[in-house]
Structures are given as C-alpha cells and as structure tokens.
C-alpha cells in the first residue's frame, strides 16, 4: 500500500468503512478472488456471488471489476423492485454513454445509438394528482436490446441485493441470464453479476438447468480470524494507532463480519479523536473497551429500537409470543448461534408443548424484511443474530429487563456499556446471573440444565407474556 502513516491525504472514514466497500483498507482473499477473476474473464459466463451479510461480497467484486472492466453499472434492489424497474434503471444508466455527442471515440454503433435515443423518447410517465410518477417500459426495451446496448459499450451489469425482490420478479431474470450469455458471441464482455446475501446461490437466482454451465456460483464466506486481524493491522498502520491489545477482542466479537471490525476500528479512532493519521502513535489499552462499547451502543440505538419493534410486533394475540420466545432462546446462547433443535429445547423448558412448526415458520419470518431481517442462517446450520450487537441487546432487554410490547427502551445504560465491554473483552456471552453485570429478576434458576455440547450454555430463559 503506497500511502504511509502521517500523511493527511486520507482520513479515518476512508480506512475503516463499515457502511461502504473497502478500498484503502482492502484485505486480499486470494482463493475467492481467483474464481471471480476467472468468471469475469470468461465470455458468456454469468455470475452469482452469494454469502452472508457482512462477508465482503461487494468489496471483493468491486476490486476485481476495477481491475478487469473500464466501467460497469450497478442496480440495487429492494423487496419491492420489479423486473421492469430493473430494466429501466439499467437503461437510465446508459444515458451518459449514448447521449454524449462530444466524442465518437467510443466507436458506438450509429444504429444502436439511434435506437437508444428513440426508446428514450418513448419512455413516458403518468401522474395522477399528487401520486408519484409511474414510468412505463416501452415494448422496444427488452432484456435483449438492453444487453446489446451494454455489450456495445463492453459493460458489466451488477445487480446487488437480488435476493430481495419477489420470486415472480426474479423468474423473469432467469431468461435474462440466458439472453446475456447468448449475446457474448457478439459482445464478448457483456455480463450480469447478481449479488445476494443468502446461504445458497439458488436463493439469488433460480436459473434453468440448461444454464448450469453458463453460470458460475461463487460463495464468499465470512472472513477468518487472520483476515480480520489483517484488516485491523492495516488500519492501525494507516492511522498510526496501536490497539494491538484490543485486536483479539474485536476479532472474537465480529464473528467473521468485516463490517463489524470496521465499525469497532472506526469507533476506537474516533474515541481518541484520531481523524487523520496521527503524527505520533496513539496507543490503546484494555480500559478503552468501555468507551468504545458505549460509542457503539449510542450509534446503533435508534436502529436497534426500530429493528426490535419490527421483530416483536404482534398483529393479533396468539397462544405463544413466538418471535419473542425465539429471540430470547437464541440470546441465551453464544454469539455463534444455535441449531434449530437447540432453540426448540430452550423454548420447551418454558412451554413443554411448543410446536416445532411454529419455530420453523417464525425463524423464516425473523430472517425476512418483514421482521427487520433480525436473524441469519449460517452455513454451519446455526441461526444467529444478524449483528453481534443485536445479540447483546436482546439478552439485556428481553432477558435481563423483560418488558411488554411497544415499551422497549434502548437508551444505552451503564449496564449495557459495561456488559458489551465484557463481551468484547472475553468473546463470551455470560449466562444470566453468572457475570457481574447481569442478575436474574425472575427468581428462577437461570443456569438449570446440563451443559450443552459446544459453546451453547444450557439454561432456562425467563417467562414471557403470552396467551
């Protein structure tokens, strides 16, 4: 890396980037990079990049695209994105190439340029009163024509979060993959890369069997401990800080998520007011964990409240408060999460006849946008919180300080900051009553039950409001 400590040509927000792709502080992942490079270089090969949220999918892909493509376009999906909106977004982003008449050096086909301008002129909008304009896709704008427009420019089309749209919309994308693959005989570099935060590639795009040899499915796993340490070491060197004594704590807490390590590194620097590379090395000690934890809580409190409100909302009263029971059960274990049978075992310590079907249904809900995507299903089969901070908050709020619906208070307290600091320090979620910070208020034996195999502590969680 050419930049050196002491220079002010970059700042801490470019070094630790929890919300954007890492550029300056990029950690090479050679095994995955090789597969992405090969897929991008192979004409006709369409690419599906998948893996857990926070695994660095977008960062990896951006790095390779910048090496192999002069330019690319990116479309981002939401749960309401339609296939027509995908086509329009891709088309709109081509405007800068086909309407720029200042130079003909790009070698654009005159007929394609004319077609592009004609289609652009026919795209209209209809409004009704104060309603938002609804744009209409003209018949001439097909996936094949869009592929030709992109192919003429040698562009790669990246579609992020493609796991989010409805299945009916994704079905139309299956044929689009085939169309772009066929176009490679005329335009060698045209390509679609679909990215999804999923456990399997088929959850991103369920393509036809005939496309099996034309699609490369690339899993981007969570970072291993050495890669997370490299991320933190790079950041320390760039910012001229030394939090070596905190690195193991950060790595354990991050559970493989680069975004969490970036956030902790950023918070550490901000806590010491290190915005640009320090002239003299700024050193951290273990007691700095508490203010870093407090800053982490303060930054996330509003988002946490909204997410938990969505997860715990009950449209009508049922026999079981399913989402609350599931979150409490998972919060009673370690950061790595629990298998389905372990969650069921914990819940049945309170409700002996709790149906396994309820657990399956509501686990799926808690992984959906409807419930704030609170949980994720890891490749090892465990269910865990999407972010370690959610786990800590669930334990403190749902178990230590149980409250009724719509009365959740997520204002960071000394208890929360102290407990999170201890979790950071030890990498362990302590059973209620076992740590010096949490004490059971329910008068039940929270450590009852035999020790489970692995990191899961077998214990009973307290009662919850249910019918």
N, C-alpha and C positions, 0 to 999 in steps of 0.2 A: 504494500500500500504506500503510495507516494507521499501522502500527507503525513506530517510529523507533529508531535505534541508541541504546543507553544504557538502554533500558527492560528490566526483568528479567521481563516477563510472558511471555516465551518463552525457550527455550534452543536450543543448537546442534542438538539432536536433532530439533527441530521445523523447523529451517531446512534442514539437509542430511539428507535422508531416503532413503538407498539401499535400504531394505527395505520402505518403505511409500509410499502415494500422497502426492505433494507437495501441501500445502495453502497454507502460508505462503509458500513459495518456488515459486509456480506460474508457469510460462512460457507465455504465450498462444501458441496456434498457430492463427491465425485461419482458414486455409483448411480445415483438418480440423474445427475447432470448428463452422464453419458447416454442414458436411454432417451432423455428429452432431446438431446442434440441429434441423435440418430433419427428419431421420429420426425423432427422438424426438417431434416435434410432429405428425407425420403419422399419423392414426388407421389402424390396421391394418398399418402398416409394421413388419415385424420387422427387427432389426438384427444384422449380423455385423461385429464390429470385429476386425481382424486386423493382424498385423505382427510384426516380430522382437521377441524378448525384450529388455526394456530400452528400448523405444521410447516408453514413456509412455502406453500404451493405457488402463490402469486409471485413471491420474491424469486424463487428458482426460475420460473418461466420467464419473468421479465428479464432476468440476467441473460438467459440463452437467446431470447428474442433480440435483445440489443446487439448480441454478437453475430446473429445469423440473418437478421432482416434489417433493411434500412429503416423501414417503418412498419407499424401494424396498427390495427384499430381494435378497440375494446368496447364491448357492450356488457353492461351489468344488469343482472336480472333481479327481480323481486318475486314474491309469491303471486303477484297479480299480473306479471308480464305475459303478454300474449305473443304468439308466433308472428303476427302481423307487426307488433311493436318492435320485435327483434329485427325484422326486415327493414322497417323504416329507420331504426337507429343506425343500422349498418349503412344504409343508403345515405342518410344525412351526413355521416362522417366522411363520405367520399366527395362531398361538395368542394372541399378545398383543392382537390386534385383536378376535378373536371371543369370547374368554373374559372380557374386561374388561367387567363389568356395572356399573361405577361411573358410566358415562355413556352415553346413547343419542344424543349429539350427532353421531356419525359418520353417522347415517342408514342403518345397516346393515339389510338386509332380514331380517326375523324368520325367514322360511323358510330363507334361506341360513344364518343363524346356527344354526338348529335342525339343519340338515343337517350343518353343520361339526361340531357337538357330537356328533351321532350317529356320524359317521365316526371322530372322535377316540376315541370309546368303544370302537369295534370294532378299532382298531389294537392288536394284542397283540404279545407276544414269546414266543419259545420258547427254552428253555435246555436244555442237555444237559451235566450235570456242571459243569466249570469253563469250558465254552465260552462265548464272548461271545454275548449275546442277539441273536437274528436277528428283526428286525421284519418283520411281514407287511403287505403293502399290500392293503387290502380291495377288493373289486370296485367299491365305490361311489366310490373315489378314482381318478378318471380324469383325464387331461390336461384334458378339457373342464370337469369340475367344478372342478379346481384353478384353471383360467382364470377361471371365474365368481367363485370366492372372491376372487381377486386383483383382478378387474375391478370388483367391488363396492366395493373399497377404493381404486381408482384407482392400483394399484401397477404398477411396472415390475419384471420379474424378470430379474436379471443373473446369467448363468451363466459363471463365469470358468474359464479353462483347459479349455475344452470340446474342445480338440484332443487331450486326453489319453485319454479313455475309448476302449474298443474300438469298432470300426466297427459291430459288431452292436448296440451300445447306442445309438450316435448315430443309427442308422437310425430308431429309434422317435421321436427328436426331430424328424425331418423332418415327420411328421404333426402334431406338437405345434405347430410354427410355423404350419401352416395353420389349426389349431384356434384359436390365439390371434388370428390375423389375422381369421378369421370372427367371433370374439366382439366385434370392435371395433364392429360395428353396434349392439351393445347396451351395450358398455363401451368408450368411445372411447379411454381412456388405457391399457388393458391392453396389455402389450407384453413381448416377450422380447428381450434383448440377449445374444448369445453372443460371448464373447471367446476368442481363441486366438492363441498365439504361433506363427504359421505364415506361409508365403510366399504362400498363396492362401486366399481365403475358403472354397473348397470343401473344404479340409482341415479346416476347423472344422465345417461342416455341409454335407452333400451333399443339398441340398433338391431337391424335384421341379421339373421345368421349368415347370409351371403357376404356381409361386411366384415366378418371376423378377421380376415387377413388384410383388411384395409384400415382397421382402427387399432391404434396402439393404446392400451390401457396402462397408465403409469401411476403407481401408488407412491405418494410422498409421505413417508412415515414421520411421526413426531421425531424431534431431534433427540439424539442420545446425549448422555451427560457430557461427553467430551466435546461435542459440538456446541452445547450450551456454554461450557466453560470457555471455548474459543470465542464465542460471541462476547462474553463478558470481558475476557482478556483484551480483545481488540478494542472494546470501548474504553477500558482503563488506559490503554496505551494512547489512544487518540485524544482523550480528555486530560491525560496526565494526572489521573487519580489512582489511588490504590485501595480497593476494597476487597483485597485478597481474603481477609478474614471472614467476609460475608459471602464469598462466591459459592461455597458448598451449600449454604442456606438457600440462596437464590435458586440454585440448580435443583435441589430437592423439592422446593415449593413449586417450581414451574411445571413439573411432571411432563417434560418434553415439549412444552409450548414456548416457542421463540418469543411470541408476543408478551408473555408474562415476564420473561427475563429482560426484555427491552424495557418494560414498564418499571421494573424494580431498579434497573440500572439508571434509568432517567430520574426516578424519584430520589435515588441516592445522590446524584449530582445536584439536583435542584435543592435538596435539603442543605447542601453546603454552598449553595449559590454559585456553582460551577456551570456557567452558561457557555463560555468559550474555553478552549484548552488552558488549563492553569499554568502559570509561569513556574510555580513551584509545586511539586507533587502534593496533592491533598490526600491525606490518609484517613481511613475509616476504621473504627473499632466496633466490637460486638454491641456495645451500648447504643450504637447508631441505629440498630434494627428497629427500636421502638418508634422514633420519629419517622423513619421510612415507612413503617407499617401504618402509622397514623395518616400520613400523606396519602398512601394507597387507599385507605378507607374513605378519606374525605373526597378524593377524586371520583370514587365509584359509588358513593352513597345514593345519589339520585337514580342512577341507572339500576342499581340493585333493587331499590324500592319498586320501580316500575316492573322489573322482571319478576320479582316475587309476587307482586299484586296479580300479574297475568297468570302466573303458575298456580296460585291458590284460589283464584276466583271460582265461585260456585254458582252456576246458573240456577240450580234448584237443589234443595236438600235431598240427600240420599242417605242410605244406611251408613255408608262409610265416607269419610272425608279423604278420598283416595289419594289425591295429589299431596296433601299434607302428610299422610302416613308414609308415602313412598319417599318423599324428601327427608323426612325425619329418620327413616331407616337408613338411607344412604349416608346422611350426615353423621350417623352414629359410628360409621366405619372410617377407614383411612382415605387419603386423597386419591389413591389408585382406583377406588370404586368397589362395587360389589357385583357378583353374578346374580342372575335372576333368582336362583334358589336361595341365596343368602339374604336378599331383600325380603323375600317371602317369609323366610324363617324369622327374621326380626319382627315383621308386622304381626305374625301369628303368635308372638309372645304376648301381644295385647288382644288381638282378635283371632281366636283359635280357628275360626271357620272362614277366614278371609279368602275369597276365591282367587285362584291363580289367574283366571281370565281377566279379572279386574286389573291385576298387576300388569299383565301384558298390554292391555288397552291403554292404561294411563301412563305407562312408560313411553309408549309411542306418542301420546299427546304431549308429554313433557319434553320430548325431543323436537316437537313441531313449533312453528312460529306462533301458533295459536296460544301456546303456553310460554312464549318467550324463549323457546329453544334452550331451556334450562339445563337439560341433560344431554349427554352424548353416549353413544355405544362404541366403546373402544375396540380395537382389533383383537384384544385378548378376551373379548366376550363380556367384560365388565361394563356396568353402567356407572358413570360418574358425572359430577357437575362440569359444566362447560368451562368453568374457570375455578381454580382453587379457592378464590375469594368467596365464591358462592357457597362453597362447602363450609368454610369457616362461619359465614354469616348465618347459614341455615342452622348450624349447631348452636350458635349463640342465641339466635332469635326463636327458633322453633322448639328447641330442646331446653336450653337453659332458661329462657324467658318466654314461655308459651303465651301467646295472645290470640284473641279471636280474629276472625277475618276483618280486613279493612282497618286494623288498628296497629299495623306493623310500624315500628319506629326504627328507622335505620340511621339515626344520628349517631356517628361514631362516639363511643364512650371509652373511658379509660380501660374498662374491662375488655372491650373489643380490641383496642390497640395493643394492650399487654398480651392478650391471648394470641393475636395474629403474630406478634413479635416472637412469641414462644414457638408457634408453629414454624415460622421461618427459621428459627434457630435450630430446631430439632428435626424438622421434617415430619413430625408425628402429630396426628390429631389425638388428643388425650380423651379417654372416656370421661363422662361427666363425674365429678367428684374425685377424679384421680389426680387432676392437675391442681395447682394452687390458685387457678383463676376461675374455674367453673365449679359450682356446687349445685347439687340437685335441690329443687324446691318442691319436689313432689312427694318426698317421703317414701320413695320406693328404692329398692336395691338396683342401682343402675349398672352394677358390674356382675349381676347374676348371670350364670350360664358359663359353659365351658369355653376355653379359648379356641377360636377357630383356626383352621389351617391358614397360614399366610398372615397378611397384615391386618385382617379384619378382627376387631375386638368384639367378641360375642357379649352383648349386654342388652338389657331391656330398655327401650325408649319409653318416655312417659306418656300418660294418657293425652288424648286429643279430643277436641269437640267433635262429636259425630252423633248420628241419629241411629 
